[in-house]
């Protein structure tokens, strides 16, 4: 019997010693580093509730007789109450009683790909669907158009990775419908009505892009504006005279992105705050980990939590996050050259956290898992800037009714802002193909801009 009990006693002793060592090494957390403190500075909200489109987006799908802004405000208040203490994922049925009443037809998502050049052709071929889709989505469309009256978009929810986000896909769907209707208007000879349809959507997308520090909101705004650029280029081909008369108004819609619109830094800082809040809640309530699949571990939660230091983990991530903030402010012609070095730093950072450590082992693992490459999104913002500039120049060419042989001289003599932001040089004109385009992507290099845009004449 003693022979059996002796190895068991040794095993228990080793486990107790190991657990005690882990607890001892992690008994006291670090102080936040200056970089982490700067990244965790709380947002300053400047909008009054009645001026904030955030609530109206939440309430877009409320019942027909409801005020969407008021409905969204009630949902946000309920969510704030539910996440005021650490908790597992907030289930939709616990807060969505006042929204989700209006649905979007699945076919709308098939009318136009994200930023593909055939978007206009697909919409143009589907104009017979405009009337029935308009009737089916009348209320949602009215609410989408109404977003342009707000002054900005501020996400007032406390930062946490497990907080639900507004139903942003509705914005993309309603923008697509508005473009479909605009094309139908132009095809029946009412170009003025078509242009008037587009203005509120462009305004609300640029408002969201410039004022939101919610990453998903900015990404949706980018997708919407890419589509508007494609559709405006197509409509200018359909109705050059109408665009000649409205060239100043359209030029404002297609103006180069402002510094605020082009800067991904605030949204990435918001992501940093959300991760920190998640880790803090994880330390207080291990059920929170279920939201990220972190509970699937053979190590008991009580022991794993002894290996998590929230501040130390934030300090680990702060250096990479601070570098993201620097990259977010770079102009388009400098960012691609910095991407390769940044990605190598990220890989080295993750490798440095892969070994066994007594101090903050759980936090080191989570720091590696929650570090993702944001440079693709930064490039996407510069892509949008290039696309807007290219479209504005193409519309000028259309409105001026330039002959093909005169286009090359016009393009090459154009000054700012009608230049490719990646090169600082004129956009490319291919006389044989009659194509105006952004610069070609360098072959076999993953560290260049995200897309290439072409407008055919």
C-alpha positions as CSV (number, residue, x, y, z in Angstrom):
1,X,0.0,0.0,0.0
2,X,2.9,2.4,0.9
3,X,4.4,1.8,-2.6
4,X,1.1,3.0,-4.1
5,X,0.7,6.0,-1.8
6,X,4.3,7.2,-2.1
7,X,4.2,8.2,-5.9
8,X,0.7,9.7,-5.4
9,X,2.1,11.8,-2.5
10,X,5.0,12.9,-4.7
11,X,2.6,13.9,-7.5
12,X,0.4,15.9,-5.1
13,X,3.4,17.6,-3.7
14,X,4.7,18.6,-7.1
15,X,1.3,19.9,-8.1
16,X,1.0,21.9,-4.8
17,X,4.6,23.2,-5.2
18,X,4.0,24.2,-8.8
19,X,0.7,25.9,-8.0
20,X,2.2,27.7,-5.1
21,X,5.2,28.9,-7.2
22,X,2.8,30.2,-9.9
23,X,0.7,32.1,-7.3
24,X,3.9,33.5,-5.7
25,X,5.3,34.7,-8.9
26,X,2.1,36.4,-9.9
27,X,1.0,37.8,-6.5
28,X,1.7,41.4,-7.5
29,X,0.8,42.9,-10.9
30,X,2.9,45.5,-12.6
31,X,2.1,49.2,-12.8
32,X,0.9,50.3,-16.3
33,X,3.7,51.6,-18.5
34,X,3.4,55.1,-19.9
35,X,2.6,53.7,-23.3
36,X,-0.2,51.5,-21.9
37,X,-1.6,54.4,-19.9
38,X,-1.7,56.6,-23.0
39,X,-3.5,54.0,-25.0
40,X,-6.0,53.4,-22.2
41,X,-7.1,57.0,-21.8
42,X,-10.9,57.2,-21.8
43,X,-12.7,58.6,-24.8
44,X,-14.0,62.1,-24.5
45,X,-17.5,62.2,-26.0
46,X,-18.4,65.5,-27.6
47,X,-21.9,64.8,-29.1
48,X,-25.2,65.2,-27.4
49,X,-27.3,62.1,-27.5
50,X,-29.8,63.7,-30.0
51,X,-26.9,64.4,-32.4
52,X,-25.4,60.9,-32.2
53,X,-26.2,58.5,-35.0
54,X,-25.0,55.6,-32.9
55,X,-28.5,55.3,-31.3
56,X,-30.3,55.6,-34.6
57,X,-28.2,52.7,-36.1
58,X,-29.0,50.5,-33.2
59,X,-32.7,51.3,-33.7
60,X,-32.9,51.0,-37.5
61,X,-34.8,47.7,-37.3
62,X,-37.3,48.8,-34.6
63,X,-41.0,48.4,-35.4
64,X,-42.4,50.7,-38.1
65,X,-44.3,52.9,-35.6
66,X,-41.2,53.3,-33.3
67,X,-38.8,56.2,-33.2
68,X,-35.5,54.4,-34.2
69,X,-33.3,56.8,-32.2
70,X,-35.3,56.3,-29.0
71,X,-35.5,52.5,-29.5
72,X,-31.7,52.4,-30.0
73,X,-31.2,54.5,-26.9
74,X,-33.3,52.0,-24.9
75,X,-31.2,49.1,-26.2
76,X,-27.9,50.8,-25.4
77,X,-29.1,51.6,-21.8
78,X,-30.1,48.0,-21.3
79,X,-26.8,46.7,-22.6
80,X,-24.9,49.1,-20.4
81,X,-26.8,47.8,-17.4
82,X,-26.0,44.2,-18.4
83,X,-22.3,44.7,-18.8
84,X,-21.9,47.0,-15.8
85,X,-20.5,43.9,-13.9
86,X,-18.3,41.2,-15.5
87,X,-20.5,38.6,-17.1
88,X,-20.4,36.0,-19.9
89,X,-21.7,36.9,-23.4
90,X,-24.8,39.0,-23.4
91,X,-27.4,37.0,-25.3
92,X,-29.3,38.8,-28.0
93,X,-32.7,37.8,-26.7
94,X,-32.0,39.6,-23.4
95,X,-31.7,43.1,-25.1
96,X,-33.2,42.9,-28.6
97,X,-36.9,43.1,-27.7
98,X,-37.2,46.6,-29.2
99,X,-35.3,45.9,-32.4
100,X,-35.0,43.3,-35.1
101,X,-38.6,43.8,-36.2
102,X,-37.7,44.8,-39.8
103,X,-35.7,42.4,-42.0
104,X,-33.5,42.9,-45.0
105,X,-34.1,40.8,-48.1
106,X,-31.2,38.4,-48.6
107,X,-31.0,39.1,-52.4
108,X,-29.7,42.7,-51.7
109,X,-26.4,41.3,-50.7
110,X,-26.0,39.7,-54.1
111,X,-26.6,42.9,-56.0
112,X,-23.1,44.3,-55.6
113,X,-19.8,42.8,-54.3
114,X,-17.7,44.7,-51.8
115,X,-15.6,46.9,-54.1
116,X,-15.6,45.1,-57.4
117,X,-15.7,46.8,-60.7
118,X,-18.7,44.8,-61.8
119,X,-20.8,46.3,-59.0
120,X,-22.3,48.9,-61.4
121,X,-23.0,46.4,-64.1
122,X,-24.8,44.1,-61.6
123,X,-26.9,46.9,-60.2
124,X,-27.7,48.3,-63.7
125,X,-28.9,44.8,-64.8
126,X,-31.2,44.6,-61.7
127,X,-33.1,47.9,-62.0
128,X,-36.4,46.1,-62.6
129,X,-36.2,45.0,-58.9
130,X,-36.0,48.6,-57.7
131,X,-39.7,49.2,-57.2
132,X,-40.6,46.0,-55.3
133,X,-37.5,46.3,-53.1
134,X,-38.3,50.0,-52.4
135,X,-41.8,49.1,-51.3
136,X,-40.5,46.2,-49.1
137,X,-37.9,48.3,-47.4
138,X,-39.6,51.7,-47.3
139,X,-39.1,52.3,-43.5
140,X,-35.5,51.0,-43.4
141,X,-34.7,53.3,-46.4
142,X,-36.2,56.3,-44.7
143,X,-34.2,55.6,-41.6
144,X,-31.0,55.1,-43.6
145,X,-31.5,58.5,-45.3
146,X,-32.2,60.1,-42.0
147,X,-28.8,59.2,-40.7
148,X,-27.3,62.1,-42.6
149,X,-29.0,64.6,-40.3
150,X,-26.8,63.6,-37.3
151,X,-23.6,65.4,-36.5
152,X,-21.5,62.3,-35.8
153,X,-21.2,58.7,-34.7
154,X,-19.8,58.0,-31.2
155,X,-19.9,54.5,-29.7
156,X,-20.9,55.2,-26.1
157,X,-20.7,51.6,-24.9
158,X,-18.1,50.6,-22.3
159,X,-15.2,48.9,-24.1
160,X,-15.3,45.1,-24.0
161,X,-14.8,42.4,-26.6
162,X,-18.0,40.6,-25.7
163,X,-20.3,43.6,-26.1
164,X,-22.7,43.3,-29.0
165,X,-22.3,45.8,-31.9
166,X,-25.0,47.6,-33.8
167,X,-26.5,45.8,-36.9
168,X,-24.1,47.6,-39.3
169,X,-24.9,45.3,-42.3
170,X,-28.1,47.2,-42.6
171,X,-26.2,50.3,-43.7
172,X,-24.5,48.5,-46.5
173,X,-27.7,46.9,-47.7
174,X,-29.6,50.2,-47.7
175,X,-26.8,52.0,-49.4
176,X,-26.8,49.3,-52.1
177,X,-30.6,49.8,-52.6
178,X,-30.2,53.6,-52.8
179,X,-27.6,53.1,-55.6
180,X,-30.0,50.7,-57.4
181,X,-32.7,53.4,-57.3
182,X,-30.3,56.1,-58.5
183,X,-29.3,54.0,-61.5
184,X,-33.0,53.4,-62.2
185,X,-33.7,57.1,-62.1
186,X,-30.9,57.9,-64.5
187,X,-32.0,55.2,-66.9
188,X,-35.5,56.6,-67.1
189,X,-34.0,60.1,-67.8
190,X,-34.2,61.7,-64.4
191,X,-30.5,62.2,-63.5
192,X,-31.2,64.9,-61.0
193,X,-33.4,62.6,-59.0
194,X,-30.7,59.9,-59.1
195,X,-28.0,62.3,-57.8
196,X,-30.3,63.5,-55.1
197,X,-30.8,59.9,-53.9
198,X,-27.1,59.4,-53.4
199,X,-26.2,62.5,-51.4
200,X,-27.5,61.5,-47.9
201,X,-25.8,58.1,-48.1
202,X,-22.4,59.6,-49.0
203,X,-22.8,62.2,-46.2
204,X,-23.6,59.7,-43.5
205,X,-20.8,57.3,-44.6
206,X,-18.2,60.1,-44.5
207,X,-19.6,61.3,-41.2
208,X,-19.2,57.8,-39.7
209,X,-15.7,57.3,-41.2
210,X,-14.5,60.6,-39.7
211,X,-16.1,60.4,-36.2
212,X,-16.3,56.8,-35.2
213,X,-13.6,55.0,-33.2
214,X,-15.5,51.7,-33.6
215,X,-13.5,49.6,-36.0
216,X,-16.4,47.8,-37.5
217,X,-18.3,51.0,-38.1
218,X,-15.3,52.5,-40.0
219,X,-14.9,49.4,-42.1
220,X,-18.6,49.5,-43.1
221,X,-18.2,53.1,-44.0
222,X,-15.2,52.3,-46.2
223,X,-17.2,49.5,-48.0
224,X,-20.1,51.9,-48.6
225,X,-18.0,54.7,-50.0
226,X,-16.2,52.3,-52.4
227,X,-19.6,51.3,-53.8
228,X,-20.6,54.9,-54.1
229,X,-17.4,55.7,-56.1
230,X,-18.1,52.8,-58.5
231,X,-21.7,53.8,-59.0
232,X,-20.9,57.5,-59.5
233,X,-18.3,56.6,-62.2
234,X,-20.9,54.5,-63.9
235,X,-23.6,57.1,-63.7
236,X,-21.2,59.8,-65.1
237,X,-20.9,57.5,-68.2
238,X,-24.6,57.2,-68.5
239,X,-25.4,60.9,-68.0
240,X,-22.3,63.1,-68.7
241,X,-24.4,66.3,-69.2
242,X,-26.1,65.9,-65.8
243,X,-22.7,65.4,-64.1
244,X,-21.3,68.4,-65.9
245,X,-24.0,70.5,-64.4
246,X,-23.5,69.0,-60.9
247,X,-19.7,68.6,-61.0
248,X,-19.1,70.9,-58.0
249,X,-21.5,69.0,-55.8
250,X,-20.2,65.6,-56.8
251,X,-16.6,66.8,-56.3
252,X,-17.4,67.4,-52.6
253,X,-18.7,63.9,-52.2
254,X,-15.5,62.5,-53.8
255,X,-13.1,64.9,-52.0
256,X,-9.9,63.2,-50.6
257,X,-10.2,61.8,-47.2
258,X,-9.5,64.2,-44.4
259,X,-6.9,63.4,-41.7
260,X,-9.6,62.2,-39.4
261,X,-11.2,60.0,-42.0
262,X,-7.9,58.5,-43.0
263,X,-6.6,57.9,-39.5
264,X,-7.2,54.3,-38.1
265,X,-5.5,55.2,-34.9
266,X,-8.5,56.0,-32.7
267,X,-10.3,52.8,-33.8
268,X,-7.2,50.7,-33.0
269,X,-6.9,52.4,-29.7
270,X,-10.5,51.5,-29.0
271,X,-9.6,47.8,-29.8
272,X,-6.7,48.0,-27.2
273,X,-9.1,49.3,-24.6
274,X,-11.6,46.5,-25.4
275,X,-8.9,43.8,-25.0
276,X,-7.8,45.3,-21.7
277,X,-11.4,45.4,-20.4
278,X,-11.8,41.8,-21.5
279,X,-8.7,40.7,-19.6
280,X,-9.9,42.6,-16.5
281,X,-13.3,40.9,-16.6
282,X,-11.6,37.6,-17.4
283,X,-9.6,37.9,-14.2
284,X,-12.7,38.6,-12.2
285,X,-15.0,36.1,-13.8
286,X,-13.6,33.2,-15.8
287,X,-16.9,32.6,-17.5
288,X,-16.1,35.7,-19.7
289,X,-13.4,33.5,-21.3
290,X,-16.1,31.4,-23.0
291,X,-16.7,34.3,-25.5
292,X,-13.2,33.7,-26.9
293,X,-13.0,30.0,-26.6
294,X,-10.5,30.3,-23.8
295,X,-12.3,28.0,-21.4
296,X,-11.3,24.9,-23.4
297,X,-8.2,24.2,-21.3
298,X,-7.1,21.3,-19.2
299,X,-5.8,23.8,-16.6
300,X,-8.5,24.7,-14.0
301,X,-9.8,28.2,-14.3
302,X,-8.8,29.1,-10.7
303,X,-5.2,28.2,-11.5
304,X,-5.1,29.8,-14.9
305,X,-6.4,33.1,-13.4
306,X,-3.4,33.1,-11.0
307,X,-1.3,33.2,-14.1
308,X,-2.9,36.4,-15.5
309,X,-1.6,39.8,-14.7
310,X,-3.8,42.4,-16.4
311,X,-1.5,45.3,-16.4
312,X,1.6,43.3,-17.3
313,X,-0.3,41.9,-20.3
314,X,-1.3,45.4,-21.4
315,X,2.3,46.5,-21.1
316,X,3.4,43.6,-23.3
317,X,0.9,44.7,-26.0
318,X,1.5,48.4,-25.6
319,X,4.7,48.5,-27.7
320,X,3.0,46.9,-30.7
321,X,-0.1,49.1,-30.3
322,X,2.0,52.3,-30.0
323,X,3.7,51.3,-33.3
324,X,0.2,50.9,-34.9
325,X,-0.6,54.4,-33.8
326,X,2.5,55.7,-35.6
327,X,1.7,53.8,-38.8
328,X,-1.9,55.0,-38.8
329,X,-0.6,58.6,-39.2
330,X,1.7,57.8,-42.1
331,X,0.8,59.1,-45.6
332,X,0.0,56.6,-48.4
333,X,3.4,56.8,-50.0
334,X,5.2,55.9,-46.8
335,X,3.0,53.2,-45.2
336,X,3.5,50.3,-47.7
337,X,7.3,50.5,-47.1
338,X,6.8,50.2,-43.4
339,X,4.4,47.2,-43.4
340,X,7.0,44.5,-43.9
341,X,9.1,45.6,-40.9
342,X,6.0,46.0,-38.7
343,X,4.8,42.5,-39.5
344,X,8.3,41.1,-38.7
345,X,8.0,42.9,-35.3
346,X,4.6,41.3,-34.7
347,X,5.9,37.8,-35.5
348,X,8.9,38.3,-33.2
349,X,6.6,39.6,-30.5
350,X,4.4,36.5,-30.7
351,X,7.4,34.2,-30.8
352,X,8.8,35.8,-27.7
353,X,5.7,34.9,-25.8
354,X,5.5,31.2,-26.9
355,X,7.9,29.8,-24.2
356,X,7.1,28.5,-20.8
357,X,7.1,31.2,-18.1
358,X,6.2,31.3,-14.4
359,X,5.3,35.0,-14.5
360,X,2.1,35.9,-16.3
361,X,1.9,32.7,-18.4
362,X,-1.9,33.1,-19.2
363,X,-1.5,36.8,-20.0
364,X,1.5,36.1,-22.3
365,X,-0.6,33.5,-24.2
366,X,-3.6,35.9,-24.5
367,X,-1.3,38.8,-25.5
368,X,-0.1,36.7,-28.4
369,X,-3.6,35.5,-29.3
370,X,-5.1,39.0,-29.3
371,X,-2.5,40.6,-31.4
372,X,-3.6,40.9,-35.0
373,X,-2.3,42.7,-38.1
374,X,-4.1,46.0,-38.5
375,X,-2.0,47.2,-41.4
376,X,-4.4,45.7,-44.0
377,X,-7.1,48.1,-42.7
378,X,-4.7,51.0,-42.8
379,X,-4.0,50.3,-46.4
380,X,-7.7,49.9,-47.1
381,X,-8.3,53.5,-45.9
382,X,-5.6,54.8,-48.3
383,X,-7.1,52.6,-51.1
384,X,-10.4,54.4,-50.5
385,X,-8.7,57.8,-50.7
386,X,-7.1,56.8,-54.0
387,X,-10.4,55.4,-55.3
388,X,-12.3,58.7,-54.5
389,X,-9.6,60.8,-56.2
390,X,-9.6,58.6,-59.3
391,X,-13.4,58.8,-59.6
392,X,-13.4,62.5,-59.2
393,X,-10.8,62.9,-62.0
394,X,-12.8,60.5,-64.2
395,X,-16.0,62.5,-63.7
396,X,-14.1,65.7,-64.6
397,X,-13.0,64.0,-67.8
398,X,-16.6,62.9,-68.5
399,X,-18.1,66.2,-67.7
400,X,-15.5,68.0,-69.9
401,X,-16.4,65.6,-72.8
402,X,-12.7,65.2,-73.6
403,X,-11.7,63.3,-76.7
404,X,-9.6,60.2,-76.0
405,X,-6.5,61.7,-77.4
406,X,-6.8,64.7,-75.0
407,X,-7.2,62.6,-71.9
408,X,-3.5,61.7,-71.5
409,X,-2.5,65.4,-71.4
410,X,-5.3,66.3,-69.0
411,X,-4.4,63.5,-66.6
412,X,-0.7,64.2,-66.7
413,X,-1.1,67.9,-66.1
414,X,-3.5,67.4,-63.2
415,X,-2.3,68.6,-59.8
416,X,-3.4,67.8,-56.3
417,X,-5.7,66.3,-55.3
418,X,-6.1,64.5,-58.7
419,X,-2.9,62.4,-58.0
420,X,-2.4,58.9,-56.9
421,X,-1.7,59.2,-53.1
422,X,0.6,56.1,-53.2
423,X,3.0,57.7,-55.7
424,X,2.2,61.4,-55.7
425,X,2.1,61.1,-59.5
426,X,-0.7,61.3,-62.0
427,X,-3.1,58.4,-62.3
428,X,-2.4,56.0,-65.2
429,X,-4.2,56.4,-68.6
430,X,-4.2,53.5,-71.0
431,X,-5.3,54.9,-74.4
432,X,-5.6,51.5,-76.0
433,X,-7.8,50.1,-73.4
434,X,-9.4,53.5,-72.6
435,X,-8.8,52.9,-68.9
436,X,-8.0,55.3,-66.0
437,X,-6.4,53.5,-63.1
438,X,-4.4,53.6,-59.9
439,X,-0.9,52.3,-60.1
440,X,-0.4,48.6,-60.6
441,X,0.5,46.6,-57.5
442,X,4.0,45.3,-57.3
443,X,4.2,41.7,-58.3
444,X,5.0,39.0,-55.7
445,X,4.9,41.4,-52.8
446,X,2.5,41.1,-49.9
447,X,3.5,44.5,-48.5
448,X,1.8,46.8,-51.0
449,X,-1.5,48.6,-51.1
450,X,-4.6,46.4,-50.9
451,X,-6.4,47.0,-54.3
452,X,-6.2,48.5,-57.8
453,X,-9.1,50.5,-59.2
454,X,-9.9,50.9,-62.9
455,X,-12.5,53.2,-64.6
456,X,-13.2,52.3,-68.2
457,X,-14.3,54.9,-70.8
